[in-house]
Amino acid sequence: MQQKIIILDFGSQTTQLIGRRLRELDTFCEILPYNQFPFDDPSVIGVILSGSPYSVYDPEAFQIDLTEIRGKYPILGICYGAQYMAQLYGGKVEPAGTREYGRANLSTFEHENPLFKGFSESSQVWMSHGDTITALPDTFRCIASTEKVRYAAYQAIDEPLWGVQFHPEAFHSTQGLLLLKNFVVDICGSNQDWSPASFVETTVRQLKEQLGSDKVILGLSGGVDSSVAAVLLNKAVGNQLTCIFVDHGLLRKNEFEDVLKDYEGLGLNVIGVNARDKFYRELAGVSEPEKKRKIIGKEFIDVFEAEAGKIKDARWLAQGTIYPDRIESLNITGKVIKSHHNVGGLPEKMNLRLCEPLQWLFKDEVRRVGRQLGMPEHLIGRHPFPGPGLAVRILGDITPEKVRILQDADDIFIRNLREWETSDGVSLYEAVWQAGVILLPVQSVGVMGDERTYEQAVALRAVTSTDAMSADWAHLPYEFLAKVSNEIISRVKGVNRVTYDISSKPPATIEWE
C-alpha cells in the first residue's frame, strides 16, 4: 500500500510548494481542501495543516474539527495551521505589532526535539504572517524562538503534534527540508519509496488493470505532459492507444512536423491533423482574448471529435492532466474556479471514460518520469507552451501573415537561447522556465538601408520560476539580447523593433493574454 501524507489546504499560496518538497523526500502526498480529510483511507501516515490568507479570528476563517485526527496521526501545523491549533486548544493569537515577513534566525531551539534533529546552531527561517501566537495552551510547550517571535515553534506535551510559525517549505528556510524530513520520515515513518521508477512500475500495472483490452484515445499537444502520458500508456497497452495531434496553425515554427517525427520515433500510433485553415477562418477579425480562447477550444474539440469518431469501439479518453491542473481548478471549498487546458467536455460528449495517468504528478516529476521512460531530452525539457498557442502571443486579431512573422521571430529567439551557454555550462534555454516572443498591435517608424519603414514591434519574454505560480523576468545578457534583436530585425520581414519585457508575476502574468 502506498503511504500518504495529507496536506490540508487552508488557502496558502505555498501549499503546492509543501507538496513538492515532500515529493523531493520521495514521499507521496495529497493536497486536499481543509474540510475533506479522507478518514477511511488506511494509507495516511501523517497530516500537515497549511498556511492561509485569513487570520484565525476572522469570521470567514477556515476551521476544522481535529478531534478524529489528533492522536491518530502525527500533525504539523505551518503558519496559520500552527496558529489555528494554538487558538483552538486554549492559546491566544493576536495581531503582531508589525507584519513579520522575511528572513529570521532561530535564536533558540530544543536540540533534542525530533522536529529539529540535525539542525545547526544558526538556522535561517522564512516568516510571512501578520498575527502571532502570544500564549500557548496549557498542554503545549515552546520548542523554538526567534529574536522577535517567542513561539516560533511548539509541541503538544507527550503528543506528536507540532506547530511552526515559519515556512519550512520556503527555499529561504535553510534547514526547512530537513525539518520536513524529520517530520515525514522520522516521525510519520515514511518509507521514502516514491520515485520515478516506482511510479512507472505501479502506474503501468494499474493502467493494464484499468484499461484491460479497451481502446484508448489521447490528444497530444506536443508538450511535456501529454507526451509523457502517451509513452506511459503505450508502455501499458501498446497498440490499443491511438494519439491525435491537431495542428491549429498556432504552433511554433515547424513544430507540427518535428514533433510528429519525435512521436513516430517513440513508437507511438499518431494521427496528425492539419486544421490550420479551419482555425484561421474562425479566428478572422477576432481580437478579444477570451473570445479567441473559446473559439480555439471549440474548434479543437470539433476537429478532435471528428478524428476520434473514426476509431471504432474506443472507450477511454486519456489526458496529460497533472496535479497543479487539478489543484488550480478547485478552490478549497471544492468549487471549480478555473478550467484547465485539457479537452474538457469531451468524455461526456463522446461517451468515453477519462484516464489521467499523471494526475498526481508535479511538472518536475513529469520530467523525471519521462527520463525514466527513456524519452529524448529535447522533448521532456521543453518549456511550457500555452494551449491556445501563439494566439495568446498575438495581441489583436490573428492572420496567417501575423502567425508567420511571430513564428519566424520566435524561432530565432528560442534557437539562440538553446545555443547560448551560461558561465555554468548550461544553455540559457535550460536556465529559464519559459520564453517566447509577443507580436504587439503597434507599428513603429524605422530606417532600413536608405528607406523609412513602418513595421511591427515585438517583445521578447523570458522568466525564471520554480512552479509558475510566481515568476521573475530572466536577466539575460545584454550581448545576447543585442544579438537576438539584430537577427530578428534583419531576417524577419515585417519587424523593425524589438523590446524586452522586464515585468514579474505578480503583478504581470507570464503570457500577455
C-alpha positions as CSV (number, residue, x, y, z in Angstrom):
1,M,0.0,0.0,0.0
2,Q,1.3,3.4,-1.0
3,Q,2.0,5.6,2.1
4,K,0.5,9.0,2.1
5,I,0.9,12.4,3.8
6,I,-2.3,14.5,3.7
7,I,-1.8,18.3,3.3
8,L,-5.0,20.1,4.3
9,D,-5.1,23.3,2.3
10,F,-6.4,26.4,4.1
11,G,-5.7,28.6,1.0
12,S,-2.0,29.4,1.3
13,Q,-0.1,30.3,-1.9
14,T,2.7,28.0,-0.8
15,T,0.6,24.8,-0.3
16,Q,1.8,23.3,-3.6
17,L,5.3,24.0,-2.5
18,I,4.8,21.9,0.6
19,G,3.7,19.1,-1.6
20,R,6.7,19.5,-4.0
21,R,9.1,19.5,-1.0
22,L,7.6,16.2,0.3
23,R,7.9,14.6,-3.1
24,E,11.6,15.6,-3.0
25,L,11.8,13.4,0.1
26,D,10.4,10.5,-2.1
27,T,7.2,10.6,-0.1
28,F,3.7,10.6,-1.7
29,C,1.4,13.3,-0.6
30,E,-2.1,14.5,-1.4
31,I,-3.3,18.1,-1.1
32,L,-7.0,18.3,-0.2
33,P,-9.3,21.2,0.8
34,Y,-9.1,21.7,4.6
35,N,-12.6,20.2,5.2
36,Q,-12.2,17.0,3.1
37,F,-9.9,14.7,5.2
38,P,-10.1,11.1,4.0
39,F,-11.0,9.4,7.3
40,D,-11.4,6.0,5.6
41,D,-8.0,5.9,3.9
42,P,-5.7,3.4,5.7
43,S,-2.6,4.7,3.8
44,V,-2.4,8.0,5.6
45,I,0.6,8.3,7.9
46,G,0.6,12.0,8.8
47,V,-1.1,15.3,8.4
48,I,0.1,18.8,7.6
49,L,-2.1,21.9,8.0
50,S,-1.1,24.7,5.6
51,G,-1.0,28.4,5.9
52,S,-3.9,30.7,4.9
53,P,-4.7,34.2,3.8
54,Y,-7.1,34.6,6.8
55,S,-6.4,35.4,10.4
56,V,-7.6,32.7,12.8
57,Y,-10.0,35.2,14.4
58,D,-11.5,36.3,11.1
59,P,-15.2,35.5,10.9
60,E,-14.6,33.9,7.5
61,A,-11.5,31.9,8.6
62,F,-11.5,28.2,7.6
63,Q,-12.0,25.9,10.6
64,I,-11.8,22.2,11.0
65,D,-12.7,19.8,13.8
66,L,-9.4,17.9,14.6
67,T,-11.0,15.6,17.1
68,E,-10.8,12.5,14.9
69,I,-7.3,13.4,13.6
70,R,-5.5,14.5,16.7
71,G,-3.9,11.5,18.5
72,K,-4.5,9.2,15.5
73,Y,-1.8,10.8,13.2
74,P,1.2,13.0,13.7
75,I,0.3,16.6,12.9
76,L,2.4,19.5,11.8
77,G,0.8,23.0,11.5
78,I,2.5,25.6,9.4
79,C,1.9,29.3,10.0
80,Y,-2.0,29.6,10.0
81,G,-2.1,25.8,10.8
82,A,0.1,26.4,13.9
83,Q,-1.9,29.5,15.0
84,Y,-5.2,27.7,14.4
85,M,-4.3,24.8,16.7
86,A,-2.9,27.1,19.3
87,Q,-6.1,29.1,19.5
88,L,-8.3,26.0,19.2
89,Y,-6.8,24.4,22.2
90,G,-6.9,27.4,24.5
91,G,-3.9,29.6,23.5
92,K,-4.1,33.2,22.2
93,V,-3.3,34.6,18.7
94,E,-3.2,38.4,18.2
95,P,-2.1,40.9,15.5
96,A,1.7,41.4,15.5
97,G,2.9,44.9,16.2
98,T,4.4,44.9,12.7
99,R,3.9,42.3,10.0
100,E,6.6,39.6,10.4
101,Y,7.8,39.0,6.9
102,G,11.1,37.8,5.5
103,R,14.2,36.1,6.9
104,A,14.7,35.4,10.6
105,N,17.0,33.2,12.7
106,L,16.1,30.7,15.3
107,S,17.8,32.2,18.4
108,T,16.9,29.2,20.5
109,F,15.5,25.8,19.7
110,E,15.2,22.4,21.5
111,H,18.0,20.4,20.1
112,E,16.7,17.1,21.3
113,N,13.3,17.6,19.8
114,P,12.7,15.2,16.9
115,L,11.5,18.1,14.7
116,F,14.9,19.7,15.0
117,K,17.1,16.6,14.7
118,G,20.4,17.5,12.9
119,F,19.8,21.3,13.0
120,S,22.9,23.5,13.1
121,E,23.1,26.3,15.6
122,S,22.3,29.1,13.2
123,S,19.1,28.3,11.3
124,Q,17.5,30.8,9.0
125,V,13.7,30.6,8.6
126,W,11.2,32.4,6.4
127,M,8.4,34.3,8.2
128,S,5.2,35.6,6.5
129,H,2.4,36.4,8.9
130,G,0.5,39.4,10.3
131,D,-0.6,37.6,13.5
132,T,1.5,35.9,16.1
133,I,0.9,33.4,19.0
134,T,1.0,35.4,22.3
135,A,0.1,32.5,24.6
136,L,0.3,28.7,24.2
137,P,-2.4,26.2,25.5
138,D,-1.5,24.6,28.9
139,T,-0.8,21.3,27.1
140,F,1.7,22.8,24.6
141,R,5.3,23.9,25.2
142,C,7.6,26.2,23.3
143,I,10.4,24.5,21.4
144,A,11.9,27.4,19.3
145,S,12.1,31.2,19.3
146,T,13.5,33.9,17.1
147,E,14.5,37.4,18.3
148,K,11.0,38.8,17.6
149,V,8.8,35.7,17.8
150,R,8.7,34.0,21.1
151,Y,6.7,31.0,20.0
152,A,8.3,30.2,16.6
153,A,7.6,26.5,17.2
154,Y,5.8,24.4,19.7
155,Q,4.8,20.8,20.5
156,A,1.9,19.3,22.4
157,I,3.2,17.7,25.6
158,D,3.7,14.0,25.2
159,E,1.9,14.0,21.8
160,P,3.0,14.0,18.2
161,L,1.6,17.4,17.4
162,W,3.8,20.3,16.3
163,G,3.3,23.9,15.0
164,V,5.7,26.3,13.4
165,Q,5.0,29.9,12.7
166,F,7.6,30.0,9.8
167,H,7.5,28.3,6.4
168,P,9.9,25.3,6.2
169,E,8.7,24.7,2.6
170,A,10.1,28.1,1.5
171,F,13.6,27.9,-0.1
172,H,14.7,30.7,2.2
173,S,14.3,28.4,5.2
174,T,17.8,27.0,5.0
175,Q,17.0,23.8,7.0
176,G,13.3,23.7,6.1
177,L,13.7,20.5,4.0
178,L,15.5,18.8,7.0
179,L,12.6,19.8,9.3
180,L,10.1,18.3,6.8
181,K,12.2,15.2,6.5
182,N,12.3,14.9,10.3
183,F,8.5,15.1,10.4
184,V,7.7,12.9,7.4
185,V,10.4,10.2,7.7
186,D,11.4,10.0,11.4
187,I,8.1,11.0,13.0
188,C,5.5,9.7,10.5
189,G,7.5,6.7,9.3
190,S,7.7,7.3,5.5
191,N,9.5,4.5,3.7
192,Q,10.5,7.0,1.0
193,D,9.5,4.7,-1.7
194,W,8.0,7.3,-4.1
195,S,10.3,7.6,-7.1
196,P,10.0,7.8,-10.9
197,A,10.9,4.1,-11.2
198,S,8.3,3.0,-8.7
199,F,5.7,5.4,-10.2
200,V,6.3,3.9,-13.7
201,E,6.1,0.3,-12.4
202,T,3.0,0.9,-10.3
203,T,1.2,3.1,-12.9
204,V,1.8,0.7,-15.8
205,R,0.3,-2.1,-13.7
206,Q,-2.7,0.0,-12.7
207,L,-3.3,1.1,-16.3
208,K,-3.3,-2.5,-17.5
209,E,-5.9,-3.4,-14.9
210,Q,-7.9,-0.3,-15.5
211,L,-8.0,-0.4,-19.3
212,G,-7.9,-4.1,-20.0
213,S,-8.3,-4.7,-23.7
214,D,-10.1,-1.4,-24.3
215,K,-9.1,1.1,-27.0
216,V,-7.8,4.5,-25.7
217,I,-7.6,7.9,-27.5
218,L,-5.2,10.6,-26.4
219,G,-5.0,14.2,-27.5
220,L,-1.3,15.2,-28.0
221,S,-0.3,18.8,-27.8
222,G,3.5,18.4,-28.4
223,G,4.1,19.4,-24.7
224,V,5.8,17.5,-21.9
225,D,2.7,16.3,-20.1
226,S,0.7,14.8,-22.9
227,S,3.9,13.3,-24.4
228,V,4.9,11.5,-21.2
229,A,1.3,10.4,-20.7
230,A,1.4,8.9,-24.2
231,V,4.6,7.0,-23.7
232,L,3.4,5.7,-20.3
233,L,0.1,4.5,-21.9
234,N,2.0,3.0,-24.8
235,K,4.1,1.0,-22.4
236,A,1.0,-0.3,-20.7
237,V,-1.4,-1.1,-23.6
238,G,0.6,-0.7,-26.8
239,N,-1.4,-0.5,-30.0
240,Q,-4.7,-0.2,-28.1
241,L,-3.7,3.5,-27.8
242,T,-4.3,6.0,-30.7
243,C,-2.9,9.5,-30.3
244,I,-4.3,12.5,-32.2
245,F,-2.1,15.6,-32.7
246,V,-4.0,18.6,-34.1
247,D,-2.2,21.5,-35.7
248,H,-4.4,24.6,-35.1
249,G,-1.9,26.7,-37.0
250,L,-0.7,28.4,-33.9
251,L,2.2,26.1,-33.0
252,R,5.9,27.2,-33.2
253,K,7.7,27.1,-36.5
254,N,7.9,23.6,-38.0
255,E,6.7,22.2,-34.7
256,F,3.9,20.0,-36.2
257,E,6.3,18.2,-38.5
258,D,9.2,18.0,-36.0
259,V,7.0,16.6,-33.1
260,L,5.3,14.1,-35.3
261,K,8.8,12.7,-36.2
262,D,9.6,12.5,-32.5
263,Y,6.4,10.7,-31.7
264,E,7.0,8.2,-34.5
265,G,10.5,7.6,-33.2
266,L,8.9,6.7,-29.8
267,G,6.8,4.1,-31.4
268,L,3.5,5.9,-30.8
269,N,0.5,5.4,-33.1
270,V,-0.2,9.0,-34.0
271,I,-2.7,10.7,-36.3
272,G,-1.6,14.2,-37.4
273,V,-4.3,16.6,-38.4
274,N,-3.6,19.8,-40.3
275,A,-6.5,22.1,-39.4
276,R,-4.8,25.4,-39.8
277,D,-7.1,26.9,-42.4
278,K,-10.2,26.0,-40.4
279,F,-8.9,27.7,-37.3
280,Y,-7.7,30.8,-39.2
281,R,-11.2,31.2,-40.8
282,E,-13.0,31.0,-37.4
283,L,-10.5,33.4,-35.8
284,A,-10.6,36.0,-38.6
285,G,-11.3,39.5,-37.2
286,V,-11.5,38.4,-33.5
287,S,-9.3,40.5,-31.1
288,E,-10.8,39.9,-27.7
289,P,-8.5,37.4,-25.8
290,E,-11.2,35.3,-24.1
291,K,-13.2,35.0,-27.3
292,K,-10.1,33.8,-29.1
293,R,-9.5,31.2,-26.4
294,K,-13.1,30.0,-26.7
295,I,-13.0,29.7,-30.4
296,I,-9.8,27.7,-30.3
297,G,-11.2,25.4,-27.6
298,K,-14.5,24.8,-29.5
299,E,-12.7,24.2,-32.9
300,F,-10.2,21.9,-31.3
301,I,-13.0,19.8,-29.8
302,D,-14.8,19.7,-33.1
303,V,-11.6,18.5,-35.0
304,F,-10.6,16.1,-32.3
305,E,-14.1,14.6,-32.1
306,A,-14.3,14.1,-35.9
307,E,-11.0,12.2,-35.9
308,A,-11.7,10.3,-32.7
309,G,-15.0,9.2,-34.2
310,K,-13.2,7.3,-36.8
311,I,-11.7,5.0,-34.1
312,K,-14.3,2.4,-33.6
313,D,-15.1,1.0,-30.1
314,A,-12.9,3.4,-28.2
315,R,-13.9,3.5,-24.6
316,W,-11.3,5.8,-22.9
317,L,-10.1,9.4,-23.4
318,A,-6.6,9.9,-21.9
319,Q,-5.2,13.3,-21.0
320,G,-1.9,14.7,-19.7
321,T,-3.6,16.4,-16.7
322,I,-1.1,16.9,-13.9
323,Y,-1.6,17.7,-10.2
324,P,-1.3,21.5,-10.4
325,D,-4.1,21.5,-13.1
326,R,-6.4,19.7,-10.7
327,I,-5.5,21.8,-7.7
328,E,-5.8,25.1,-9.6
329,S,-9.2,24.0,-11.0
330,L,-10.7,23.9,-7.5
331,N,-10.8,26.3,-4.6
332,I,-10.6,25.0,-1.1
333,T,-14.3,24.6,-0.9
334,G,-14.2,22.2,-3.8
335,K,-15.9,24.5,-6.3
336,V,-14.5,24.9,-9.8
337,I,-12.9,28.3,-10.2
338,K,-10.6,27.7,-13.3
339,S,-11.0,25.1,-16.0
340,H,-7.6,23.6,-17.1
341,H,-6.3,23.4,-20.6
342,N,-7.3,19.8,-21.4
343,V,-10.2,18.8,-23.6
344,G,-12.9,19.4,-21.1
345,G,-16.4,18.2,-22.0
346,L,-15.2,15.5,-24.5
347,P,-15.5,12.4,-22.2
348,E,-19.2,13.0,-21.6
349,K,-20.0,14.2,-25.2
350,M,-18.3,11.1,-26.7
351,N,-19.4,8.7,-24.0
352,L,-15.9,8.0,-23.0
353,R,-14.3,7.3,-19.7
354,L,-11.5,9.5,-18.5
355,C,-7.9,8.3,-17.9
356,E,-5.3,10.6,-16.4
357,P,-2.2,8.7,-15.6
358,L,-0.2,11.8,-14.5
359,Q,-2.9,13.3,-12.3
360,W,-0.7,13.1,-9.1
361,L,2.5,14.5,-10.5
362,F,4.0,18.0,-10.4
363,K,5.8,19.3,-13.6
364,D,9.3,18.5,-12.4
365,E,8.1,14.9,-11.6
366,V,6.6,14.5,-15.0
367,R,10.1,15.3,-16.5
368,R,11.7,12.8,-14.1
369,V,9.2,10.1,-15.2
370,G,9.9,11.0,-18.9
371,R,13.6,10.4,-18.3
372,Q,12.9,7.2,-16.5
373,L,10.9,6.1,-19.7
374,G,13.9,6.9,-21.9
375,M,12.4,9.8,-23.7
376,P,14.7,12.3,-25.5
377,E,15.8,15.3,-23.5
378,H,14.6,17.8,-26.1
379,L,11.1,16.6,-25.6
380,I,10.9,16.4,-21.8
381,G,13.0,19.5,-21.3
382,R,10.6,21.7,-23.4
383,H,9.3,24.9,-21.9
384,P,5.6,25.1,-21.0
385,F,3.6,26.3,-24.0
386,P,0.0,27.7,-23.8
387,G,-2.8,25.5,-25.1
388,P,-4.1,28.3,-27.4
389,G,-0.5,28.5,-28.7
390,L,0.6,31.7,-30.4
391,A,-3.0,33.1,-30.3
392,V,-2.2,34.5,-26.8
393,R,1.1,35.9,-28.1
394,I,-0.5,37.8,-31.0
395,L,-2.2,40.8,-29.4
396,G,-5.3,41.6,-31.5
397,D,-6.7,39.7,-34.4
398,I,-5.0,36.7,-36.0
399,T,-4.0,36.4,-39.6
400,P,-1.7,33.8,-41.3
401,E,0.8,36.7,-42.0
402,K,1.0,37.6,-38.3
403,V,1.5,34.0,-37.4
404,R,4.3,33.8,-40.0
405,I,6.0,36.9,-38.5
406,L,5.7,35.6,-34.9
407,Q,6.9,32.1,-35.8
408,D,10.0,33.4,-37.5
409,A,10.9,35.8,-34.7
410,D,10.1,33.2,-32.0
411,D,12.3,30.6,-33.8
412,I,15.3,33.0,-33.8
413,F,14.8,33.7,-30.0
414,I,14.4,30.0,-29.0
415,R,17.3,28.8,-31.2
416,N,19.6,31.4,-29.7
417,L,18.5,30.5,-26.1
418,R,19.5,26.9,-26.9
419,E,22.8,27.9,-28.4
420,W,24.0,30.5,-25.8
421,E,25.8,28.9,-22.8
422,T,26.0,30.4,-19.4
423,S,29.2,30.5,-17.3
424,D,27.9,27.3,-15.6
425,G,28.0,25.5,-19.0
426,V,24.2,25.2,-19.4
427,S,22.2,26.8,-22.1
428,L,20.0,29.9,-21.5
429,Y,17.1,27.7,-22.6
430,E,17.7,25.5,-19.6
431,A,18.3,28.4,-17.3
432,V,14.9,30.0,-17.9
433,W,11.4,28.5,-17.1
434,Q,9.6,29.8,-20.1
435,A,10.3,32.0,-23.1
436,G,8.6,33.3,-26.3
437,V,8.0,36.3,-28.5
438,I,4.9,38.6,-28.4
439,L,3.7,40.3,-31.5
440,L,2.5,43.8,-30.5
441,P,-0.5,45.5,-32.0
442,V,1.6,48.6,-32.9
443,Q,3.8,49.7,-35.7
444,S,6.8,51.9,-35.3
445,V,8.9,54.0,-37.6
446,G,12.3,52.6,-38.5
447,V,15.1,53.0,-41.1
448,M,16.5,50.1,-43.1
449,G,19.1,51.0,-45.6
450,D,18.1,54.3,-47.1
451,E,14.4,53.6,-46.6
452,R,11.9,54.6,-44.0
453,T,9.9,51.7,-42.6
454,Y,6.6,51.5,-40.7
455,E,6.5,47.9,-39.4
456,Q,5.6,45.7,-36.4
457,A,7.2,45.7,-32.9
458,V,7.8,42.5,-31.0
459,A,8.5,41.9,-27.3
460,L,10.8,39.1,-26.0
461,R,9.6,37.4,-22.8
462,A,11.7,35.1,-20.7
463,V,11.0,34.2,-17.0
464,T,12.6,32.2,-14.2
465,S,10.3,30.2,-11.9
466,T,10.0,27.0,-9.9
467,D,6.3,26.3,-10.3
468,A,4.8,29.2,-12.5
469,M,2.8,30.4,-9.5
470,S,5.2,33.3,-9.4
471,A,7.9,34.3,-11.8
472,D,10.7,36.8,-12.3
473,W,11.9,38.2,-15.6
474,A,15.1,36.5,-16.7
475,H,18.2,38.7,-16.5
476,L,19.5,37.7,-20.0
477,P,22.9,39.1,-21.0
478,Y,22.9,42.4,-22.9
479,E,25.1,40.8,-25.6
480,F,22.6,38.0,-26.1
481,L,19.6,40.4,-26.3
482,A,21.5,42.6,-28.8
483,K,22.3,39.5,-31.0
484,V,18.7,38.3,-31.0
485,S,17.4,41.8,-31.7
486,N,19.7,42.3,-34.7
487,E,18.9,38.9,-36.1
488,I,15.1,39.3,-35.8
489,I,15.1,42.8,-37.4
490,S,17.4,41.7,-40.2
491,R,15.8,38.4,-41.0
492,V,12.1,38.7,-40.2
493,K,10.2,40.6,-42.8
494,G,7.7,42.9,-41.1
495,V,9.6,43.6,-37.9
496,N,11.7,46.7,-37.2
497,R,11.7,47.0,-33.4
498,V,12.5,44.5,-30.6
499,T,11.7,45.2,-26.9
500,Y,12.3,43.1,-23.8
501,D,9.6,42.5,-21.1
502,I,11.0,43.0,-17.6
503,S,7.8,42.6,-15.6
504,S,7.4,39.9,-13.0
505,K,4.5,37.7,-11.9
506,P,2.7,39.2,-10.0
507,P,1.6,41.8,-10.9
508,A,2.1,40.8,-14.6
509,T,1.4,37.3,-15.9
510,I,3.8,35.1,-17.9
511,E,1.7,35.3,-21.1
512,W,0.3,38.6,-22.3
513,E,-3.2,37.3,-22.9
